[in-house]
Amino acid sequence: MEYPSLKLGNLTAKKPLIQGGMGIGISLSNLAGNVAKEGGIGIISAAQIGFRDPDFEKDSKAANLRAIHSELEKARAIAPEGVIGFNIMVAMQHYGEYVREAARAGADLIISGAGLPTELPEFVKGTDAKIAPIISTEKSVKVILKYWDKKYSRTADLVVIEGPKAGGHLGFDEAQLEQFDQNTYDEEIRKIIKAVKSYEEKYNCRIPVALAGGISDANAARHAFELGADAIQVASRFVTTWECDADIRYKESYLNAAPEDILIVKSPVGMPGRAIANPFIRHIMEGERRPPKKCLACIKTCNPAKTPYCITEALINAAKGNIENALLFCGADAWKAEKIETVKEVIDSLFESCV
């Protein structure tokens, strides 16, 4: 099956594939640059992106702002002609400043979820950065596109639909996760695409829709395009690549996972998340509290005095390979990973002939 290239205004990705943003430190310049080099859209996660900076604990915001530039520069060196952007969570402290910095640095695309990015158009004003909300329901896409239309007289350049099989923070409550099976969510996807098309007509432009969550093989990719998606967004498959920025022990946690190890967990961000079971998460689920060693003011909604654990600490542990004390975010199909591959091998497998 042949798939057309993905066009975002004046930008073109040869492959209709977006590599999902994964933080902290899982999708940085090496992964994003190599995905872009192979024709997809590479996405750098801005979540505590400066965690390796020696001054990170002293001034995390300044370290993160510096790292936005340095990581984008390194990704561009790998793929000078590629399409490269950032995933920046709405829930992050200093969200607007990070978006502005990424746009000023020359990001091609800003993708935002973990909340509705109502002010995103304001933050990229005067730059060439394209913008895309991550949404999970027909209601949420109608809310955000109507708001941008009314307040900014503009619409999205891309919409990312993140389904219930996605990893990391999920745009559903636990009741919705139980409600949606494959068939019911397929119908939701069709409704979302229909809602997006109404704004295509109003603005006389194409608004590509990318489908994310559970896109782990060629059959899942084909199904996404059959539903009407213009692209797929894939994250977990890229964790177990040589080019992924994470520690090898993080990658091995995917290779060692069984289906029953994939759990829905509560995150201090206030959203459910999907992660691999390990000693850390089991202790948390049993009610143990691990207060932050030092609050780095990463999430708007976090109360350091009450949070069950510091999500920054847990995710940095994951990126650095301290697996026993880490939050190991993953997609529902992460357990299917059997070996470390190259980015090219993953992309080729997603677009190969399928049955």
C-alpha positions in Angstrom: 0.0 0.0 0.0 1.4 3.4 -1.0 1.1 6.3 1.4 1.3 9.9 0.3 3.8 12.4 1.8 2.6 14.6 4.7 2.3 18.3 3.9 2.0 21.0 6.6 1.6 24.2 4.6 5.0 24.8 3.0 6.6 21.8 4.8 6.7 18.3 3.4 7.7 15.0 5.2 8.3 12.2 2.7 6.8 9.7 5.1 3.4 10.4 6.7 4.8 9.6 10.1 5.4 11.7 13.2 7.7 10.3 16.0 5.9 11.0 19.2 7.5 13.2 21.9 8.7 11.3 24.9 10.1 12.9 28.0 12.1 13.3 30.0 15.1 12.7 27.8 13.7 9.8 25.7 13.2 11.7 22.4 15.9 14.3 22.1 18.1 15.3 19.2 19.4 11.9 18.2 16.1 10.2 17.9 14.3 13.2 16.4 17.1 14.0 14.0 17.3 10.4 12.7 13.5 10.1 12.2 13.6 13.3 10.2 16.6 12.0 8.2 14.5 9.0 7.2 11.7 11.2 6.0 9.4 11.4 9.0 8.8 14.3 11.4 11.2 14.1 14.4 9.8 15.5 17.7 12.0 16.5 20.6 10.4 16.5 24.0 10.8 19.8 25.9 9.9 18.2 29.2 12.8 19.1 31.5 15.0 19.0 28.4 17.9 20.6 30.2 18.2 17.8 32.9 21.8 17.0 31.9 22.9 20.7 32.3 25.2 21.1 35.3 23.1 24.1 36.5 19.8 22.3 36.1 18.9 22.0 39.8 20.0 25.6 40.4 17.9 27.1 37.6 16.0 24.5 35.7 14.1 27.0 33.5 17.3 28.6 32.2 18.8 25.1 31.6 15.7 24.1 29.7 15.7 27.2 27.5 19.4 26.6 26.6 18.7 23.0 25.8 15.8 23.8 23.5 18.4 25.5 21.2 21.2 23.0 21.6 19.0 19.9 21.0 17.4 21.5 17.9 20.8 22.4 16.6 22.1 18.9 17.0 18.9 17.4 15.4 19.3 19.8 12.4 22.9 18.7 12.0 21.7 15.1 11.6 18.8 16.1 9.2 19.5 19.5 7.7 16.5 19.2 5.3 14.2 17.3 7.7 11.1 18.4 9.5 11.8 18.8 13.3 9.6 20.0 16.1 8.9 19.9 19.8 6.3 18.4 22.0 5.6 20.9 24.8 3.0 19.9 27.5 0.4 22.5 28.5 0.8 21.3 32.1 4.4 22.5 32.3 5.3 25.5 34.3 6.5 28.3 32.0 4.7 26.6 29.1 4.4 29.9 27.2 8.1 30.8 27.5 9.1 27.3 26.3 6.9 27.5 23.3 8.2 31.0 22.4 11.8 29.8 22.8 11.2 26.8 20.6 9.5 28.9 17.9 12.3 31.5 18.0 14.9 28.7 17.8 13.4 27.7 14.5 11.2 24.7 15.3 9.1 23.6 12.3 6.2 22.4 14.5 5.0 22.6 18.1 2.7 19.8 19.3 0.9 20.4 22.6 -1.1 18.1 24.8 -1.5 17.3 28.6 -4.2 20.0 28.6 -5.8 22.1 26.0 -3.3 24.5 24.3 -5.7 27.4 24.2 -3.0 30.1 23.9 -0.7 28.3 21.6 -1.3 30.6 18.6 -0.3 33.6 20.6 3.0 32.0 21.7 4.1 31.3 18.1 3.0 34.7 16.6 5.5 36.2 14.3 7.3 32.9 13.6 7.0 30.2 11.0 6.3 27.4 13.5 3.3 25.2 12.7 1.0 24.3 15.6 -0.9 21.1 16.5 -3.1 20.2 19.5 -3.2 16.7 20.8 -6.8 15.7 21.5 -8.6 12.5 22.3 -12.3 13.2 21.8 -14.6 14.9 19.4 -15.6 17.3 22.3 -12.0 18.4 22.9 -11.2 19.1 19.2 -14.4 21.1 18.8 -13.5 23.2 21.9 -9.9 24.0 20.8 -10.6 24.7 17.2 -13.6 26.9 18.0 -11.5 28.8 20.5 -8.6 29.4 18.1 -11.1 30.4 15.4 -12.9 32.9 17.7 -9.9 34.4 19.5 -7.1 34.2 16.9 -9.0 33.9 13.5 -6.8 30.9 12.7 -6.9 27.1 12.9 -4.5 24.2 13.4 -1.8 23.2 11.0 -2.2 19.6 12.1 -4.3 17.7 14.6 -3.0 14.7 16.6 -5.6 12.2 17.8 -4.2 10.3 20.7 -6.1 7.1 21.4 -6.6 5.1 24.6 -3.6 2.7 23.8 -1.1 5.6 23.9 1.7 5.8 26.4 2.6 8.4 29.0 -0.1 10.9 30.0 -3.5 10.0 28.5 -6.3 12.4 27.5 -9.0 10.2 29.2 -10.2 9.6 32.7 -10.2 6.0 33.9 -13.9 5.5 33.1 -13.3 6.6 29.5 -10.4 4.2 29.2 -12.8 1.4 30.1 -15.5 2.7 27.8 -13.5 2.8 24.6 -12.7 -0.4 22.8 -11.3 -0.6 19.2 -14.7 -0.3 17.6 -16.1 2.5 19.7 -12.9 4.5 19.4 -12.8 4.1 15.7 -16.2 5.8 15.6 -14.8 8.6 17.8 -12.0 9.0 15.3 -14.4 9.4 12.4 -16.3 12.1 14.4 -13.1 14.0 15.1 -12.0 13.9 11.5 -15.4 15.2 10.5 -15.1 18.1 13.0 -11.7 19.0 11.6 -13.0 19.0 8.0 -15.5 21.7 8.9 -12.5 24.0 9.7 -10.7 23.0 6.5 -13.7 24.3 4.6 -13.9 27.5 6.6 -10.2 28.3 6.2 -9.8 26.8 2.7 -6.8 24.7 3.7 -5.8 21.2 4.5 -5.5 20.2 8.2 -3.8 16.8 8.3 -4.9 14.5 11.0 -2.4 12.1 12.6 -3.5 9.1 14.6 -1.5 8.0 17.7 -1.8 5.2 20.3 -1.2 1.6 19.6 0.4 2.1 16.1 2.9 -0.7 16.6 3.0 -2.5 13.2 2.0 -2.2 9.6 -1.5 -3.5 10.2 -2.2 -0.8 12.8 -0.8 1.8 10.4 -3.0 0.6 7.6 -6.0 0.7 9.8 -5.3 4.3 10.8 -5.2 5.4 7.1 -8.3 3.4 6.4 -10.1 5.4 9.1 -9.1 8.6 7.2 -5.9 9.7 9.0 -3.3 11.5 6.9 -0.4 10.3 9.1 0.5 8.2 12.1 2.2 9.2 15.2 4.4 6.5 16.7 6.4 6.6 20.0 6.9 3.3 21.8 8.3 1.6 18.7 11.1 4.1 18.6 12.2 3.5 22.2 13.8 0.3 21.3 16.0 1.8 18.6 19.7 2.3 18.7 19.2 6.0 18.0 16.8 6.6 20.9 18.3 9.0 23.4 17.3 6.9 26.5 19.7 4.6 28.4 20.0 1.1 27.2 18.4 -0.2 30.5 15.3 1.8 29.7 15.1 0.2 26.3 15.6 -3.2 27.9 12.7 -2.7 30.2 10.5 -2.7 27.1 12.1 -5.9 25.8 11.6 -7.6 29.1 8.0 -6.5 29.7 5.1 -8.9 29.5 1.5 -7.9 28.7 0.5 -8.0 32.3 3.3 -5.6 33.2 1.6 -2.7 31.4 -0.4 -0.7 33.9 -2.5 2.4 34.2 -1.0 4.6 36.9 -1.9 7.9 38.5 0.5 10.7 37.7 1.1 13.9 39.8 0.1 15.8 36.6 -3.5 14.8 37.4 -4.0 12.5 34.5 -3.8 8.7 34.2 -0.8 7.4 32.5 0.4 4.1 31.1 3.7 2.6 32.4 5.6 -0.6 32.9 5.3 -2.2 36.4 8.5 -2.0 38.4 9.3 -1.8 42.2 8.9 2.0 42.2 5.4 2.0 40.7 4.2 -0.9 42.8 5.3 0.9 46.0 3.4 4.0 44.8 0.3 2.0 44.0 0.4 0.5 47.5 0.2 4.0 49.0 3.9 4.8 49.7 4.8 8.5 49.3 8.2 9.6 48.0 8.3 13.4 48.5 10.6 15.4 46.1 14.2 15.8 47.2 14.0 19.3 45.7 11.0 20.8 43.9 11.9 21.9 40.4 8.4 23.5 39.8 7.9 21.4 36.7 4.1 21.0 36.7 1.5 23.7 37.2 -0.9 21.4 39.2 1.7 19.8 41.5 1.7 20.4 45.2 5.1 19.3 46.5 3.7 18.9 50.1 1.1 16.4 48.9 2.4 14.8 45.7 2.9 11.0 46.0 6.2 11.3 44.1 8.2 13.7 42.0 7.5 13.0 38.4 10.7 14.8 37.3 12.8 12.6 39.5 11.1 9.5 38.4 11.4 10.3 34.7 15.0 11.4 34.9 15.7 8.1 36.7 14.2 6.3 33.7 16.2 8.3 31.1 19.4 7.6 33.0 18.7 3.9 33.4 17.9 3.8 37.2 15.1 1.5 36.3 14.2 0.3 39.9 13.4 3.9 40.9 11.8 5.1 37.6 8.5 5.8 36.1 8.7 3.8 32.8 6.1 5.4 30.5 5.1 3.2 27.6 2.3 2.5 25.1 -0.1 -0.5 25.4 1.9 -2.6 22.9 5.4 -1.9 24.4 5.6 -5.5 25.5 5.7 -6.6 21.8 9.2 -5.2 21.4 11.7 -8.1 20.9 14.9 -6.5 19.8 16.8 -3.2 19.3 16.4 -1.9 15.8 17.4 1.1 13.8 15.0 4.0 13.1 15.0 3.0 9.4 14.0 -0.5 10.2 11.1 0.6 12.3 9.8 3.0 9.7 10.2 0.5 6.9 8.3 -2.1 9.0 5.4 0.3 9.6 4.9 0.9 5.9 5.6 -2.5 4.6 2.9 -4.6 2.8 0.5 -5.8 5.4 -2.3 -8.4 5.5 
